[in-house]
Amino acid sequence: EGVVLKISKGKEFISEAKEGDEVELITNQTPFYAESGGQVGDQGVIKTSQCVIKILDTQKKMGDLHVHIGKVEKGSIIVGENVNLEINIKRRNDAKAYHSATHLLHEALRRTLGKHVTQKGSLVSPEKLRFDFSHNKPIEKQEISKIENLVNEMIVKSSDVKTRIMTPKEAVDTGALALFGEKYGDEVRVLSMGNENDK
């Protein structure tokens, strides 16, 4: 649940959006993940008993402001109105799986090709992942097989994912990798997959 704080259409703020309008909405709180760290923004719906807005993308603007981008499919919405925000759960879960696979791939690349391999960019969507990195020569077929096997072994183990909140310095000191393009605040969420025997 949330409250609509702002509605924009084109380049102007408006007080009401009607059926057919393509809009951007800001609410006081949201479960929607905004595009960040290579992972695409959530889709879903924002609705009331009289209105349905199909959200096609969620972006961060002006720092940490989550902006829901979509189209009013039914009814109308006004600033100050209470709304229900519902993400597309299947799409989110598929993106989360590829996000986890990105981290597993990164580790497999480092174990196979060397510790010099670091992320230079990425795309994480519900359909696929892309992982950009630099390496000083082409990857051999047997190296590709080893990388694939390492990732698949970790996936098959289906280990628990442990989450800890710590400072960026504590995270790096415990072995976490600071990723390309990420901006870190006073606290970071550190995920670990597998266990000590997986080294």
Backbone torsions as a table, in degrees:
resi	resn	phi	psi	omega
1	GLU	NA	146.3	178.5
2	GLY	-159.1	179.7	178.6
3	VAL	-124.5	134.1	178.3
4	VAL	-72.6	120.4	179.2
5	LEU	-95.9	-39.0	-177.9
6	LYS	-145.4	146.5	171.9
7	ILE	-130.5	130.7	173.7
8	SER	-123.6	146.6	176.9
9	LYS	-133.1	120.6	-173.0
10	GLY	66.6	-123.7	-179.3
11	LYS	-110.4	12.6	-176.0
12	GLU	-121.0	144.8	172.0
13	PHE	-78.8	138.6	178.8
14	ILE	-127.7	160.5	-179.4
15	SER	-93.4	-18.9	-179.3
16	GLU	-146.0	138.9	175.2
17	ALA	-117.9	140.6	-175.8
18	LYS	-118.7	168.2	-178.7
19	GLU	-48.8	130.4	-180.0
20	GLY	95.9	-17.7	-179.2
21	ASP	-70.4	136.3	170.8
22	GLU	-94.4	122.0	-168.9
23	VAL	-134.8	166.2	168.2
24	GLU	-121.9	131.8	-176.6
25	LEU	-119.9	140.8	172.1
26	ILE	-120.1	129.4	178.4
27	THR	-117.7	164.7	-177.5
28	ASN	-69.4	-22.3	175.6
29	GLN	-156.7	159.1	-176.4
30	THR	-157.1	145.1	171.3
31	PRO	-89.9	-3.8	-175.9
32	PHE	-73.9	133.7	175.5
33	TYR	-85.8	125.5	178.0
34	ALA	-88.6	143.6	-178.3
35	GLU	-48.2	127.3	-176.6
36	SER	-167.3	146.3	175.7
37	GLY	58.5	27.5	179.7
38	GLY	90.9	-15.6	-179.6
39	GLN	-87.0	133.6	-178.1
40	VAL	-66.6	156.5	178.5
41	GLY	-73.8	155.6	179.5
42	ASP	-68.7	154.9	169.1
43	GLN	-117.3	167.5	178.9
44	GLY	161.5	-148.0	178.0
45	VAL	-136.8	148.7	168.1
46	ILE	-118.1	128.2	-174.1
47	LYS	-149.0	161.8	169.5
48	THR	-127.4	-175.4	177.6
49	SER	-67.1	-20.9	-176.6
50	GLN	-110.0	-10.3	-170.1
51	CYS	-138.1	143.7	173.7
52	VAL	-131.7	123.9	176.5
53	ILE	-117.0	118.7	178.1
54	LYS	-81.9	119.1	-179.8
55	ILE	-92.9	120.8	-175.9
56	LEU	-97.8	-18.9	-178.0
57	ASP	-164.1	156.0	174.3
58	THR	-132.2	126.4	-176.0
59	GLN	-126.0	154.2	171.8
60	LYS	-94.1	132.8	176.2
61	LYS	-132.8	151.9	179.6
62	MET	47.9	52.0	178.9
63	GLY	93.3	-104.1	-172.5
64	ASP	-114.9	19.0	-178.8
65	LEU	-79.4	118.8	-179.7
66	HIS	-85.2	121.7	-179.0
67	VAL	-114.5	122.3	179.3
68	HIS	-92.7	123.0	-175.6
69	ILE	-109.3	123.2	-176.9
70	GLY	-166.2	-163.9	-176.3
71	LYS	-135.5	134.7	177.3
72	VAL	-74.0	115.0	-177.4
73	GLU	-93.9	-22.7	-177.4
74	LYS	-155.0	137.5	173.5
75	GLY	73.7	-152.8	179.6
76	SER	-145.6	161.9	-178.3
77	ILE	-135.6	143.0	178.2
78	ILE	-123.7	155.9	176.3
79	VAL	-61.7	136.6	-179.8
80	GLY	94.7	-8.4	-177.9
81	GLU	-77.0	144.3	174.3
82	ASN	-78.5	137.7	-178.1
83	VAL	-136.5	160.0	169.7
84	ASN	-104.4	133.7	-179.6
85	LEU	-113.1	121.9	-177.0
86	GLU	-128.1	118.6	177.4
87	ILE	-81.0	157.7	172.3
88	ASN	-77.9	100.2	-172.7
89	ILE	-62.6	-43.2	-178.9
90	LYS	-60.9	-44.8	-179.8
91	ARG	-62.6	-43.8	178.1
92	ARG	-61.2	-47.0	-177.9
93	ASN	-64.7	-37.8	176.5
94	ASP	-63.9	-41.7	178.0
95	ALA	-65.2	-40.2	178.3
96	LYS	-60.6	-40.6	179.8
97	ALA	-63.1	-44.0	177.8
98	TYR	-67.9	-31.5	177.0
99	HIS	-64.2	-45.7	177.0
100	SER	-61.7	-42.2	179.4
101	ALA	-61.9	-32.8	177.0
102	THR	-60.1	-44.0	179.8
103	HIS	-68.7	-37.7	176.8
104	LEU	-65.2	-41.1	178.1
105	LEU	-62.4	-43.2	179.7
106	HIS	-57.5	-47.6	-179.6
107	GLU	-64.6	-41.7	179.6
108	ALA	-63.5	-39.4	176.7
109	LEU	-62.6	-43.7	-179.7
110	ARG	-65.3	-40.1	179.7
111	ARG	-68.3	-33.8	-175.5
112	THR	-88.8	-45.5	-173.5
113	LEU	-98.3	-22.4	179.5
114	GLY	128.7	160.6	-176.2
115	LYS	-69.9	-8.9	178.6
116	HIS	-73.0	-15.4	-178.1
117	VAL	-73.1	117.3	176.0
118	THR	-133.4	152.4	-178.8
119	GLN	-67.2	131.6	177.8
120	LYS	-110.9	-7.5	-179.7
121	GLY	166.2	166.2	179.1
122	SER	-164.2	165.5	170.0
123	LEU	-135.7	129.2	175.7
124	VAL	-126.3	114.9	179.8
125	SER	-127.9	175.4	177.3
126	PRO	-69.9	-14.1	-176.8
127	GLU	-103.1	-25.2	-172.4
128	LYS	-166.3	173.4	170.6
129	LEU	-132.1	153.8	172.2
130	ARG	-131.7	134.1	-178.0
131	PHE	-126.4	115.4	-179.3
132	ASP	-96.2	133.7	177.1
133	PHE	-155.5	162.8	177.5
134	SER	-109.2	145.7	178.8
135	HIS	-149.0	150.3	-170.7
136	ASN	-83.8	2.0	178.0
137	LYS	-161.4	165.9	177.4
138	PRO	-62.0	149.8	178.8
139	ILE	-83.8	130.4	-178.9
140	GLU	-75.9	157.2	-179.0
141	LYS	-57.6	-41.8	-179.0
142	GLN	-68.3	-30.4	175.6
143	GLU	-68.1	-41.4	177.7
144	ILE	-60.2	-44.2	178.6
145	SER	-61.1	-42.5	-179.5
146	LYS	-64.4	-43.7	179.2
147	ILE	-60.6	-48.1	179.9
148	GLU	-60.6	-43.3	-179.2
149	ASN	-63.8	-42.1	178.5
150	LEU	-60.2	-46.5	-179.6
151	VAL	-63.9	-47.4	-178.0
152	ASN	-64.1	-36.0	176.9
153	GLU	-61.8	-42.6	179.2
154	MET	-66.4	-39.6	179.4
155	ILE	-64.5	-45.0	-178.2
156	VAL	-63.0	-34.0	179.6
157	LYS	-63.8	-27.4	177.3
158	SER	51.9	43.6	-179.0
159	SER	-66.5	156.3	174.2
160	ASP	-65.1	146.6	172.9
161	VAL	-99.6	121.3	-179.4
162	LYS	-98.4	137.9	-179.2
163	THR	-119.2	132.6	175.5
164	ARG	-134.5	145.2	175.3
165	ILE	-103.6	128.5	179.8
166	MET	-154.1	174.7	176.6
167	THR	-75.0	157.4	177.6
168	PRO	-55.7	-39.2	-179.7
169	LYS	-64.9	-44.7	177.7
170	GLU	-59.9	-41.2	-178.7
171	ALA	-60.9	-48.7	-179.6
172	VAL	-65.1	-39.6	179.2
173	ASP	-62.4	-29.3	179.6
174	THR	-90.0	2.1	174.5
175	GLY	108.3	0.9	178.7
176	ALA	-70.0	148.8	176.9
177	LEU	-98.5	130.0	172.8
178	ALA	-79.5	125.0	-172.2
179	LEU	-91.8	150.0	179.3
180	PHE	-55.6	134.7	172.4
181	GLY	80.3	-4.8	-179.0
182	GLU	-86.4	142.6	173.8
183	LYS	-108.0	124.8	-175.3
184	TYR	-108.5	136.9	177.8
185	GLY	-92.4	-153.6	-179.0
186	ASP	-71.3	-27.2	178.3
187	GLU	-126.7	146.5	176.6
188	VAL	-129.2	152.9	176.1
189	ARG	-97.1	120.3	-178.1
190	VAL	-108.8	123.7	178.6
191	LEU	-106.2	141.2	173.2
192	SER	-129.3	137.4	179.3
193	MET	-121.4	142.4	-178.0
194	GLY	83.6	-164.3	179.6
195	ASN	-141.9	-177.0	-174.6
196	GLU	-59.3	-29.1	-178.3
197	ASN	-73.5	-9.4	-177.4
198	ASP	-84.3	1.2	-177.4
199	LYS	-70.4	NA	NA
